Amino acid sequence: MMKSCFAGITDPGLLRTVNQDDYYIDPDGRFFIVADGMGGHAGGQEASK
């Protein structure tokens, strides 16, 4: 069986103070979810959760 290691990180960049991006890695490594925020629009942080 092949073993894999996964990691994720998000960054708000230089222009924004709030990071509206998010990700989820299933503990068993079966699936990954990447959610891109709303580009600074109201509610974008909640939407990516």
Secondary structure as UniProt FT lines:
FT   TURN            13..15
FT   STRAND          22..25
FT   TURN            27..28
FT   STRAND          32..35
FT   TURN            39..40
FT   TURN            42..43
FT   HELIX           44..48
//
